[in-house]
Amino acid sequence: MNKKLSEHFVLDEFIYSAGKKLKPTEDQVKVLQKLVDIFLEPLRVELKVPIKINSGLRTAETNKKIKENGNPASNTSDHLIPPKIITAEEFEKIYKNNIQSYIKDAQKKYANPIASGAADFCINTYSILSTFKTFVDCAEKFAEKFNQIIFYPQQNFIHISLARYLVYPFNLSSSSPVLIYRPETGYKYYDLKTLKKFAKNNQIPTN
């Protein structure tokens, strides 16, 4: 049975990756539930239009296939949610609350031991400019709750991942939380104030 995560989202939307249906663990489902509760359902209710999930959970294998197909996919993507999320008790007992010690050990098992869960989504009825404005609104509305938010103008979708403190018993914030990706230039960081000016003028940054 397809698990319902909220009024507008079901689990199956988040577990197809590179044409393969994944079998998420209980911990992975909990992270996907947080993505829905914190970002996607509130946004869907506010916009009053359907939101399509392009990508949710990935494995190292499916992430590699996505990259081989010419799509942007980092080897340390937040989509790569570990099957087991370390608890605060385990973090203290095993690693003495030392983040680097945990990462060094967990990297032997997981592609990204601090992957906090991510969703790529689009709004099929939206123009590129409308999606950009939604991206800017989300960057402001969900500040402190996301690790990264990225706008992909060529493909007209938004990537958003959970702040790590919402998933793990520690926080490692991204040094470049708000980005725009273009194949010709790669990822570029923008401050929110600059993005809001572009959105107000009905423009999208071009460089």
C-alpha positions as CSV (number, residue, x, y, z in Angstrom):
1,M,0.0,0.0,0.0
2,N,1.3,3.4,-1.0
3,K,1.9,5.3,2.3
4,K,0.3,8.7,2.5
5,L,2.7,11.4,3.8
6,S,0.2,14.3,3.8
7,E,-3.0,15.4,2.1
8,H,-1.1,16.0,-1.1
9,F,1.9,13.7,-1.1
10,V,2.5,9.9,-1.0
11,L,5.7,8.0,-0.4
12,D,5.9,6.5,-3.9
13,E,6.6,10.0,-5.3
14,F,9.9,10.1,-3.4
15,I,11.3,6.6,-3.9
16,Y,11.7,6.3,-7.7
17,S,15.3,7.0,-8.7
18,A,16.8,6.5,-12.2
19,G,13.8,4.4,-13.2
20,K,14.1,2.1,-10.1
21,K,11.7,1.9,-7.2
22,L,13.7,1.9,-4.0
23,K,12.8,0.2,-0.7
24,P,13.3,2.9,2.0
25,T,14.2,2.0,5.5
26,E,12.1,3.3,8.4
27,D,14.7,6.0,9.1
28,Q,14.7,7.1,5.4
29,V,10.9,7.3,5.5
30,K,11.0,9.5,8.6
31,V,13.4,11.9,6.8
32,L,11.1,12.0,3.7
33,Q,8.2,12.7,6.0
34,K,10.1,15.7,7.4
35,L,10.7,17.0,3.9
36,V,6.9,16.9,3.3
37,D,5.9,18.3,6.7
38,I,8.4,21.2,6.8
39,F,8.6,22.2,3.1
40,L,6.3,20.6,0.6
41,E,2.9,20.4,2.2
42,P,3.0,24.0,3.5
43,L,4.1,25.2,0.0
44,R,1.4,23.1,-1.7
45,V,-1.3,24.5,0.5
46,E,-0.1,28.1,0.0
47,L,0.3,27.8,-3.8
48,K,-3.0,25.8,-4.3
49,V,-1.5,24.1,-7.4
50,P,0.0,20.6,-7.8
51,I,3.7,20.1,-7.1
52,K,5.5,17.4,-9.0
53,I,8.4,15.6,-7.3
54,N,11.2,14.9,-9.7
55,S,13.6,13.2,-7.3
56,G,13.6,12.3,-3.6
57,L,15.6,9.4,-2.2
58,R,18.6,8.1,-4.1
59,T,21.2,5.4,-3.6
60,A,24.8,5.8,-4.6
61,E,24.0,3.5,-7.7
62,T,21.0,5.5,-8.9
63,N,22.8,8.8,-8.2
64,K,25.6,7.7,-10.4
65,K,23.2,6.8,-13.2
66,I,21.5,10.2,-12.9
67,K,25.0,11.8,-13.3
68,E,25.9,9.6,-16.2
69,N,22.7,10.7,-18.0
70,G,24.0,14.2,-18.0
71,N,22.0,15.5,-15.0
72,P,23.6,17.4,-12.1
73,A,24.1,14.9,-9.3
74,S,26.7,15.4,-6.6
75,N,28.6,12.4,-5.2
76,T,27.7,13.8,-1.7
77,S,24.1,14.7,-2.5
78,D,21.6,15.2,0.3
79,H,19.4,12.8,-1.6
80,L,21.6,10.0,-0.4
81,I,19.9,9.5,3.0
82,P,21.7,6.8,5.0
83,P,19.6,3.8,5.8
84,K,20.3,4.3,9.5
85,I,20.3,7.8,11.0
86,I,22.5,8.0,14.1
87,T,20.7,9.0,17.3
88,A,21.8,11.5,19.9
89,E,22.5,8.7,22.4
90,E,24.6,6.8,19.8
91,F,26.5,9.9,18.8
92,E,27.4,10.7,22.4
93,K,28.2,7.1,23.4
94,I,30.1,5.9,20.3
95,Y,31.7,9.1,19.0
96,K,31.8,11.4,22.1
97,N,29.8,14.0,20.2
98,N,32.8,14.4,17.7
99,I,31.4,15.0,14.3
100,Q,34.6,14.3,12.3
101,S,35.0,11.0,14.1
102,Y,31.5,10.0,13.1
103,I,31.9,11.1,9.5
104,K,35.3,9.2,9.2
105,D,33.7,6.0,10.4
106,A,30.3,6.4,8.6
107,Q,31.9,7.1,5.3
108,K,32.9,3.4,5.2
109,K,29.2,2.5,4.9
110,Y,27.4,5.5,3.4
111,A,28.0,7.7,0.3
112,N,27.1,10.7,2.4
113,P,26.8,10.0,6.1
114,I,25.4,13.5,6.7
115,A,22.9,13.6,3.8
116,S,19.8,15.2,5.3
117,G,17.3,14.4,2.7
118,A,16.3,16.4,-0.4
119,A,13.5,16.8,-2.9
120,D,13.7,18.2,-6.4
121,F,10.3,19.5,-7.5
122,C,8.6,21.5,-10.2
123,I,5.3,23.2,-10.8
124,N,4.2,22.3,-14.3
125,T,1.9,25.2,-14.6
126,Y,4.6,27.7,-13.7
127,S,6.9,29.7,-16.1
128,I,10.6,29.8,-15.3
129,L,10.1,33.3,-13.8
130,S,7.3,32.1,-11.6
131,T,9.4,29.1,-10.4
132,F,12.3,31.5,-9.7
133,K,10.0,33.7,-7.6
134,T,8.8,30.6,-5.7
135,F,12.5,29.7,-5.1
136,V,13.2,33.2,-3.7
137,D,10.1,33.0,-1.5
138,C,11.1,29.6,-0.2
139,A,14.7,30.8,0.5
140,E,13.2,33.5,2.7
141,K,10.3,31.5,4.2
142,F,12.3,28.4,5.1
143,A,15.4,30.1,6.3
144,E,17.2,28.2,9.0
145,K,15.3,25.0,8.0
146,F,17.2,24.1,4.8
147,N,20.7,23.0,4.2
148,Q,20.6,24.1,0.5
149,I,18.1,25.4,-1.9
150,I,19.0,25.5,-5.6
151,F,17.2,26.8,-8.6
152,Y,17.7,25.1,-12.0
153,P,16.4,27.5,-14.6
154,Q,17.2,25.3,-17.7
155,Q,15.1,22.5,-16.2
156,N,12.7,24.8,-14.3
157,F,12.8,23.0,-11.0
158,I,13.9,23.6,-7.4
159,H,16.0,21.5,-5.1
160,I,15.6,21.8,-1.3
161,S,17.2,19.8,1.5
162,L,16.7,19.8,5.2
163,A,19.0,21.5,7.6
164,R,21.1,18.8,9.2
165,Y,20.1,19.6,12.8
166,L,16.6,18.6,11.8
167,V,17.8,15.1,11.0
168,Y,21.0,14.5,13.0
169,P,22.2,15.3,16.5
170,F,24.6,17.9,15.2
171,N,24.6,20.7,12.6
172,L,26.9,21.2,9.7
173,S,25.5,24.1,7.7
174,S,26.3,24.5,4.0
175,S,28.7,27.2,3.2
176,S,26.7,28.0,0.1
177,P,23.0,27.6,1.0
178,V,21.3,29.5,-1.8
179,L,22.4,28.6,-5.3
180,I,21.5,28.8,-9.0
181,Y,22.8,26.1,-11.3
182,R,23.6,26.5,-15.0
183,P,25.4,23.8,-17.0
184,E,27.8,26.4,-18.5
185,T,28.8,28.0,-15.2
186,G,27.9,25.4,-12.6
187,Y,26.7,26.4,-9.2
188,K,26.8,30.0,-8.1
189,Y,25.9,31.4,-4.7
190,Y,23.5,34.3,-4.3
191,D,22.6,36.3,-1.2
192,L,18.9,36.6,-0.5
193,K,18.8,40.4,-0.7
194,T,20.1,40.3,-4.3
195,L,17.7,37.6,-5.3
196,K,14.7,39.5,-3.9
197,K,15.7,42.5,-6.0
198,F,15.7,40.4,-9.2
199,A,12.3,38.8,-8.3
200,K,10.8,42.2,-7.6
201,N,11.9,43.4,-11.0
202,N,10.6,40.3,-12.7
203,Q,14.1,39.2,-13.7
204,I,16.3,36.1,-13.2
205,P,20.0,36.5,-12.7
206,T,21.9,35.6,-15.9
207,N,25.5,35.3,-14.5
